[in-house]
Amino acid sequence: MTALIVGGSGLVGGALRHALERARIAAAITRFRGERDGAIELDVRDEGSVRACVRRVHPDLVFLAVNNPGGVDRCEDRPDEADALHVQGTRHVTEAAADCGATLVFYSTDYVFDGTAAPYAEEDRPRPLNHYGRAKLAAERIIHDLTPAHLIIRTTAVFGWDRSSRNLAMQVWERLQSGGTMRVPNDQQCTPTLADDLAEVSVRLVERNVRGVVHVVGRDRMVRAQMAKALAQAMGLDPDRIIPVPTAESGQRAPRPLEAVLRTDKMARLLGEEPLDFDEALRRFRRQWLADARA
Ligand SMILES: NC(=O)c1ccc[n+]([C@@H]2O[C@H](COP(=O)([O-])OP(=O)(O)OC[C@H]3O[C@@H](n4cnc5c(N)ncnc54)[C@H](OP(=O)(O)O)[C@@H]3O)[C@@H](O)[C@H]2O)c1
């Protein structure tokens, strides 16, 4: 079996690479900025390049884990740019995957929900509040319409030790380690999800040939400020330098659902296991951080 990870240089893509390696599934990876470390350079907005890349690798599985720098706020500021990546890019990859008979695994988000009726099951009606959520929902629908051979994994608050990533853990590290403080919302609920665990669960779902939408998130619910303080502590930094603030004072430009918590009953039923708890996720994260700090 061969896999292609589109966005293989990202946080989720990098974790997938390791998880596939452990599962002995050969994987080719793409990155946006330059062909290096064995990765293929690919811009998903370029339909011809996507087709050529998929033809070249001829994968059985395509993981689509691309994201735009600047994240949710940038999508709000530049909706056309967001649509080109998340909507049109998804269409290009889905069509190319379907044409070569590959199964598509797509990473979506809790932001397809508005946060007023949590916790959300997979079949609950989405109602995104921001452009990022609308673009990801449009992408989900394109996939649904174009190929039955798909797995859509909705996740949230993904964290991991990865120096090229801007995930919350890395932001906490950069700001606090250089002596600064960080303002983090104290009213946005989340269920922190360790990137490595998300990747391992993704591979287990694929190995069981699961199709459709599945929520894959960590077990414990908390506000983002609490998550940031715990991450600071795990990296030996002063958690008091995390300043909890209401979303309205956080400087975030796109509206956020305050409680878009996802149910994980389906995942637990499919795999016969509960989601990873935050303490264990933190222990694993700390080992990654220590290994890199020592190196
Ligand atoms: N992180 C979270 O908390 C979270 C939560 C919910 C859902 N998700 C979803 O999970 C997926 C992965 O997120 P992530 O956090 O791993 O993202 P990330 O770390 O920002 O990585 C993004 C990846 O996309 C690539 N990329 C950027 N623009 C591209 C383009 N035009 N064409 C092709 N590739 C492009 C990047 O390549 P370069 O490295 O070369 O720039 C990188 O490999 C996304 O679809 C996101 O919506 C993430």
The ligand as a MOL file (V3000), in Angstrom:
LIG
                    3D

  0  0  0     0  0            999 V3000
M  V30 BEGIN CTAB
M  V30 COUNTS 48 52 0 0 0
M  V30 BEGIN ATOM
M  V30 1 N -3.9510 22.5980 13.7580 0
M  V30 2 C -5.1830 22.5120 14.2440 0
M  V30 3 O -5.4430 22.8250 15.4190 0
M  V30 4 C -6.3070 22.0060 13.3790 0
M  V30 5 C -7.6060 21.9190 13.9150 0
M  V30 6 C -8.6360 21.4540 13.1120 0
M  V30 7 C -8.3950 21.0730 11.7990 0
M  V30 8 N -7.1390 21.1820 11.3030 0 CHG=1
M  V30 9 C -6.9180 20.8250 9.8980 0
M  V30 10 O -5.7990 19.9520 9.8110 0
M  V30 11 C -5.1040 20.1620 8.5840 0
M  V30 12 C -3.6110 20.2960 8.8490 0
M  V30 13 O -3.3730 21.4020 9.7020 0
M  V30 14 P -1.9200 21.7020 10.2900 0
M  V30 15 O -2.1310 22.4270 11.5580 0
M  V30 16 O -1.0970 20.4700 10.2540 0 CHG=-1
M  V30 17 O -1.3590 22.7440 9.2020 0
M  V30 18 P 0.1110 23.3220 9.0670 0
M  V30 19 O 1.0100 22.8290 10.1340 0
M  V30 20 O -0.0370 24.8110 8.8930 0
M  V30 21 O 0.6200 22.6950 7.6740 0
M  V30 22 C 0.0640 23.1130 6.4870 0
M  V30 23 C 0.6110 22.2900 5.3340 0
M  V30 24 O -0.0170 22.7640 4.1370 0
M  V30 25 C 1.0000 23.0580 3.1670 0
M  V30 26 N 0.4740 24.0890 2.2690 0
M  V30 27 C 0.2220 25.4000 2.5150 0
M  V30 28 N -0.2720 26.0010 1.4110 0
M  V30 29 C -0.3320 25.0510 0.4480 0
M  V30 30 C -0.7270 25.0380 -0.9300 0
M  V30 31 N -1.1870 26.1340 -1.5420 0
M  V30 32 N -0.6550 23.8710 -1.6050 0
M  V30 33 C -0.1920 22.7330 -1.0070 0
M  V30 34 N 0.2080 22.6740 0.2800 0
M  V30 35 C 0.1280 23.8150 0.9920 0
M  V30 36 C 2.1980 23.4870 3.9850 0
M  V30 37 O 3.4240 23.4030 3.2230 0
M  V30 38 P 4.7270 24.2670 3.6940 0
M  V30 39 O 5.2220 23.6230 4.9730 0
M  V30 40 O 5.7080 24.1110 2.5750 0
M  V30 41 O 4.2350 25.6620 3.8860 0
M  V30 42 C 2.1310 22.4490 5.1030 0
M  V30 43 O 2.6490 21.2150 4.6570 0
M  V30 44 C -5.7370 21.4150 7.9460 0
M  V30 45 O -6.5530 21.0130 6.8890 0
M  V30 46 C -6.5620 22.0330 9.0390 0
M  V30 47 O -7.7220 22.6590 8.5330 0
M  V30 48 C -6.0810 21.6300 12.0550 0
M  V30 END ATOM
M  V30 BEGIN BOND
M  V30 1 1 1 2
M  V30 2 2 2 3
M  V30 3 1 2 4
M  V30 4 1 4 5
M  V30 5 2 4 48
M  V30 6 2 5 6
M  V30 7 1 6 7
M  V30 8 2 7 8
M  V30 9 1 8 9
M  V30 10 1 8 48
M  V30 11 1 9 10
M  V30 12 1 9 46
M  V30 13 1 10 11
M  V30 14 1 11 12
M  V30 15 1 11 44
M  V30 16 1 12 13
M  V30 17 1 13 14
M  V30 18 2 14 15
M  V30 19 1 14 16
M  V30 20 1 14 17
M  V30 21 1 17 18
M  V30 22 2 18 19
M  V30 23 1 18 20
M  V30 24 1 18 21
M  V30 25 1 21 22
M  V30 26 1 22 23
M  V30 27 1 23 24
M  V30 28 1 23 42
M  V30 29 1 24 25
M  V30 30 1 25 26
M  V30 31 1 25 36
M  V30 32 1 26 27
M  V30 33 1 26 35
M  V30 34 2 27 28
M  V30 35 1 28 29
M  V30 36 1 29 30
M  V30 37 2 29 35
M  V30 38 1 30 31
M  V30 39 2 30 32
M  V30 40 1 32 33
M  V30 41 2 33 34
M  V30 42 1 34 35
M  V30 43 1 36 37
M  V30 44 1 36 42
M  V30 45 1 37 38
M  V30 46 2 38 39
M  V30 47 1 38 40
M  V30 48 1 38 41
M  V30 49 1 42 43
M  V30 50 1 44 45
M  V30 51 1 44 46
M  V30 52 1 46 47
M  V30 END BOND
M  V30 END CTAB
M  END
